Amino acid sequence: MATENPTSTTLVSLKIIEALATHQQGLGVTQLGQLLGMPKARIHRHLTTLRDNGYLTQDPRTSHYQIGWQFYMMSRRCVEGFDVMTFAHSEVETLRNTLGLTVVVSSFTDTQVVVTNIMNGTNQLEISLRLGSRFELNSVAQGKIVLAFGPAALAESYLAMPLPFLTPHTVTSSEKLRTELALIRQRGWADAPEELYVGINAMSAPLFQASGRLFGTIAIIGSIHYLPKEPSQRNIDALLTASRDVSRIMGYQGDFPF
């Protein structure tokens, strides 16, 4: 039997991953073979290797393959190298100028959100963060967005653990947080009044990439004076507009779930 060229082998694996990334419901061997124009036996060899190394998962009910956690985390690390401000500066600046609040873009890991971009506010009392700051998912609005719109496996894993306590307002009940996440999925935004620091509030919305997967979050941050517990419609509309605009710039063409 002829041995596959290493370059060809790598390319086939990448083509398989690319196909699965655009079919979130998963694909079977036959479907992938038809889609890529390759023999099923060849496709199956690659699928087995990728699955055994954690880059793909296989649904035992349908035998369909999907992107696995190992590949997803690798792609997150690659994505973190991209600077949202280089291609969506105008949209972020419009949000900041409209509300006067600090705007923060964040990435995420399996337990935390990571601040990757900051545009300081223009109000007299300015709230700022350091690049690279990390916060627990249950304690900040950005983290709730990750739990609501990110990988289901991430949310289930996180909610199964004891939730960290930061202030008397932090949500530490998994049941209560699940209820809040359902509401967040409907309305498209999250908040966390005084749940990380007393006197500070934040509102956040999702940023989607071309595949439809969660890229990260965009958030507005301010004192409880400028960003009260009861959010204004003006703040909600401006935040969701920025969420949609930046997601479109990143190639997302699907419908928004809110």
N, C-alpha and C positions, 0 to 999 in steps of 0.2 A: 504494500500500500504506500502510495506517495506521501511524503511528509509535507505538511503545510509550510509555506514560507512564513518566517516569523513576523515580517511586516504585514503580510496578508492576514495572519492570525490576529494580530493586534487590531487591525482595521475592522475585522468582522466583529470582534468584541465591542468595539466602540459603536459600530452601526447598530448592534443589538441594544446596547444601553440607550442610544439616541432614540431608537424606536419605542422602547419601553417608557422613556421619560415623557413621551408625547401621548402615551396611552395609559393613563393612570389606573384604569380598570384592569390592566394586565393583558398579556397576549399568550397564546399557546404556541407550541412548536410549529404547527401547521401554518398558523397565521403569520408568524415571523418569517417562515420560509417563503411564503407567498409575497409578503411585503418586501423582503430583501432579495428575492429571486435566487435563493440558495437551497440546496438539498436539506431535507429535514435532519438527516444524520449529522451533517456538518454543524447546523444550528444547535442541535442537541448537545454536542460535545462542548461547545462554548458556554451554553446555558448551565451545564453541570458544573463546569469549572468556576464560573462566576458565582453560582449559588453556593457551592461548597466553601468559597472564600468570603462569603458574606456580602457580596456586591449585589446579589439578587435574592429575592425570596420567592417561594412557590406556594400557591394556595393549594392545600391538600384536597379541597373539594372540587376545584375546576382544573387543577394542574397548570393554571396560568402563572406566568412569571411577572414579577414587578420589581421596581428598583428597591434594593435592600438598604438597611440602615448604614452599613459600612460605606457604600457609595454616597449615600446622602450626606453623611458627615464629611466625607472628602470634598464633595462639591461645595459644602458650606465653607470649608476652609479656603477653597479657591475663590468663592464669591466675596469673602471678607477682604480680598486683595483689591477689589474694585471700589472706587470712591464715588458714591452717589453724587457728590457735589460737582463732579466733573461733567456730568451730563444732565443733571436736573437742578442746577444751581438756581435758575430762574424760578422754578416752581417752589423750591424751598424758601427762597427769598420772598416770594409773593405771600406765602403763608406767614412768615415772620413779620413782614411789613403790615399785613392786614390786621394781625392781632397784637403785635408788639411783644409777643412771648418768645422765649427761647425755643428753637426747633431742634430736635434730636433724632438722628437716624441710628437705628440699632440693628445688629445681627444677633444671633443666638446660638447657644450650645444646647445640650440636652437638659441642663438645669438652670441656666442663667441667660440673661440678655447682656449684650456687650455693646457699649456705645462706640460707634464708628465715625459719626459726623456730628458736628455741633454748629449751629448758627445762633449766636447770642441775641437775646431780645433787646428791645429798645425802650421798655418801660423803665421808670425811675428805680424800681426795685428789681434787679436782674438776677435770675437764677441760672447758674451755669453748672456744667459737669466736666469732668476730665475725660479725654479720649481714652478708651480702653476700660472705663469703669464697668464693673459687672454687678448685676443685681439679681436676686432670686426671682423666679418666674411669678410667684404668687404675690410679690410685694410691690410690683410696679405695673402700670397700665400696659407697657410694652410686653411684659411677660404674659399678661393675660391674653394679649393678641396672639402670641406664639402658641399658647395652649389652645386657643379657640380655632386658629386657622392653620397651624403647623401640622406636622405628622401626627396621626392619631396615636401611634405607638409612643411618641414622646409624651403626649398628654397623659396617657394611661399610666406610664411608668412614673411620671412626676406625681400624679395624684395618689398613687399608691404609697408614697413616702410621707413621713411626717412633714407638714408644711412649716417653714421657718416663721418665727414671730419677730417682728421688727418694732411695731408700735401697737398700742391698744386697738388700732383700727385695721391692722393687717388681717386679711382673711386666712385663717388657719384651719378651717373646716373644709374637708374635701367635698362634702355634700353641698355646702353653701357655694363653694367655688364652681362646682359643676353647674349649678343653677345660674350663676352669673355668666358662665361661658356660653350657655345656650342663648341668653339675652344678647351677648356680644355678637354672636354669629348672625343674629337677626338684624341688629342695628348697625353693625360694622365698626363700632368703636368701643374702647374701654377706658375707664378712668380708675384712679386709685387715690382718692382724697385722704391725705395724711397717713397713708398705709406704709410708706417708706420712711418719711420724716414728718414730724408734726409741723403743720403750717405750710406744707408743700403739696401741690396737686399736679397731676399730669393726665392728659388724654392722649390716646394713641389709636392708630389705624394701621391696617396691613399694607405691605408692599408686595405685589405679586410679580414673579418673573415670567418669561415667555411661556414656560411649560405649564403655568398655572400654580406651581408650588410657591410657598411663602418664601420671599427673599429676605424679609426683615420687617421692621416697623418704622413708622414716622410718628413723632409725638410732639406735643406742645407742653411746656413745663412752666410753672409759675407759682407764686405764692397763692395761698388760699384767697387772698384779697383780689388778685387779678384773675384767678381761675377757681371760682367758688365750687362748692360741692354740687350744687345744682347747675349743670352746664347750660350755657346760652345756646340758642339755635345758631347764632352767628359763629360761635366756636366750632360747633358740630359741622356745619356746612363747609367752613373753610378747611377743616381737617380732612373731611371726606373728599373734597375736591382735590386737595394735594395728593391724597392716597391714590385716587384714580389717575391723575395726571402723571405722577411719577411711575406708576405701574405700566401705563401705556408706553412711556418712554423706554422702559425696560423690555418692551416687546409683548406684554400681556394683551391679548386680543379677545379674551373671553368676557363673559358677563360677570358683573360684580355681585356677590351674594347679599348685597344690601343696597 
